[in-house]
Amino acid sequence: MVDIKPLTPEEMATWPTEVKVKLEKAFEDSRGKIQPLVDMDMKSCVLISSTPGAVRANHYHKTGWHFCYVVSGEIEYYHRKVGDTTPPKKVIAGPGEMIFTPPMMEHSMVFKTHSTFITMDRNSRIQEVYEADVVRIPPIEPHSHD
């Protein structure tokens, strides 16, 4: 049996309200900088690299959310609520920017350049847990990637 904790109204109240997340001011001194990214309970943090022309996601999560912090390159991020049939909205995130995906949000990511990003997830990325929470959907991003 896969253990995924249920969502609560208290947890949902802590989520960002916009897709592109405004980062807190970095702490800086003579040693360098510390950039706060996410200070929430989560189960997983992974580093993902993508090649030009790659498309990721085309799914939604039933209970999972994730933050994606772009280290290099760029993410063309398409999103819409589950059940919405209108064209998805597009957000572009570049180096030093972060996007948030709540549960029940169809999303797709298109990469036009070599890109690296860190994904911080509410749920574990152990395959059986991930698969129990993800629902794959037909592509929602435009088919032309010029």
MORA-V494414 format. One record per pair of residues at least 24 apart in sequence whose C-alpha atoms are under 10 Angstrom apart, sorted by the first residue. I is the first residue (numbers start at 0). J is the second residue. Records with the same first field share a line. If there is no record, write none. Layout:
I = J  J
//
This chain:
0 = 127  128  131
1 = 127  128  129  130  131  132
2 = 122  123  127  128  131
3 = 62  63  121  122  123  128  129  131  132
4 = 62  63  121  122
5 = 61  62  63
6 = 61  62  63  102
10 = 39  40
11 = 101  102
13 = 39
14 = 39  64  99  100  101
15 = 66  98  99  100  101
16 = 99  101
17 = 98  99  100
18 = 66  76  78  89  90  92  97  98  99  100  101
19 = 66  67  68  76  90  91  92  96  97  98  99  100
20 = 66  67  68  92  96  97  98  99
21 = 96  97  98
22 = 95  96  97
34 = 95
36 = 66  67  68  96  97  119
37 = 66  68  119
39 = 119  120  121
40 = 119  120  121  122
41 = 65  119  120  121  122  123
42 = 119  120  121  122  123  124  125
43 = 118  119  120  121  122  123  124  125
44 = 117  118  119  120  121  122  123  124
45 = 116  117  118  119  120  124
46 = 70  115  116  117  118  119
47 = 114  115  116  117  118
48 = 72  110  113  114  115  116  117
49 = 73  74  109  110  111  112  113  114  115  116
50 = 109  110  111  112  113  114  115
51 = 109  110  111  112  113  114  144
52 = 109  110  111  112  113  144  145
53 = 108  109  110  111  112  113  114  144
54 = 107  108  109  110  111  138  140  144
55 = 106  107  108  109  110  138
56 = 105  106  107  108  109  133  134  135  136  138  139
57 = 105  106  107  108  134  135  136  137  138  139  140
58 = 103  104  105  106  107  133  134  135  136  137  138  139
59 = 100  101  102  103  104  105  106  107  132  133  134  135  136
60 = 100  101  102  103  104  105  106  122  129  130  131  132  133  134  135
61 = 101  102  103  104  131  132  133  134
62 = 101  102  103  121  122  131  132  133
63 = 100  101  102  103  104  120  121  122  123  129  132  133
64 = 99  100  101  102  103  104  118  119  120  121  122
65 = 98  99  100  101  102  117  118  119  120  121  122
66 = 97  98  99  100  101  116  117  118  119  120  121
67 = 92  96  97  98  99  100  115  116  117  118  119  120
68 = 92  93  94  95  96  97  98  99  115  116  117  118  119
69 = 93  94  95  96  97  98  114  115  116  117  118
70 = 94  95  96  97  114  115  116  117
71 = 95  96  112  113  114  115  116
72 = 110  111  112  113  114  115  116
73 = 108  109  110  111  112  113  114  115  116
74 = 98  107  108  109  110  111  112  113  114  115  116
75 = 107  108  109  110  111  140
76 = 100  106  107  108  109  110  140
77 = 104  105  106  107  108  109  139  140  141
78 = 104  105  106  107  108  139  140
79 = 103  104  105  106  107  139
80 = 104  105  106
81 = 105  106  136
84 = 139
85 = 139
86 = 139  140  141
87 = 139  140  141
88 = 139  140
89 = 140
102 = 132  133
103 = 133  134
105 = 134  135  136  137  138  139
106 = 135  136  138  139  140
107 = 136  138  139  140  141
108 = 139  140
109 = 140  141  144
110 = 144
111 = 144  145
//
